[in-house]
């Protein structure tokens, strides 16, 4: 039987985000690809379903029809040097604002609820712009096997929010957070994230896995991790996992 895509009130979203180009698709490979053409700063590309959702580190992003917010937002390049952290702050803020849930940030920008990931973000440089891709798990009743650690959804955490309201809150939060200066972003991230300081983590550094306690962000937004015998590492990529 053919599935009817759940209704998405595009007119209301366009109304509330006046002046922004918002494109809605029932099914795409990835909104990251769709956002390239036309590549217009400010443009917002949303899909009901992605058949090849792109995650960080070459992973796929689980994008079942109607269950999540799958969105790419085109930003003017150079909006801020710590864009990944600013986007994480925005996603967390939109989730907290629309659901009342408590959410954490795992460096650089995974949004966690009760220690499980409910939103992921990637940013790609494309032709002088940045395409920010944000996936938020909204109404998944569960997830298939095969995840390294089981994710969560807002529904599994007891919250109900429409994709439309979450999208509008997210775009407004992205506009606010990407307009902040670097120092302000670093300060806000450090207070919002339990991972910024004092968390025991594993991470990749200098070609090996290290373990130690996080000890803040440097001025470029990279995470510092101190091994037990004192050597401090700057984590440049790859994220961290609790140890
Ligand atoms: C991560 O691995 O944590 C990042 C996931 C980013 C997923 C979003 S969903 C909307 C956009 N389109 C994609 O194909 N990926 C991003």
Boltz pocket constraint, residues with backbone or C-beta under 6 A from the ligand:
constraints:
  - pocket:
      binder: B
      contacts: [[A, 29], [A, 30], [A, 31], [A, 32], [A, 50], [A, 52], [A, 53], [A, 54], [A, 55], [A, 56], [A, 57], [A, 59], [A, 60], [A, 61], [A, 69], [A, 70], [A, 71], [A, 72], [A, 110], [A, 119], [A, 120], [A, 121], [A, 122], [A, 132], [A, 133], [A, 134], [A, 135], [A, 136]]
      max_distance: 6.0
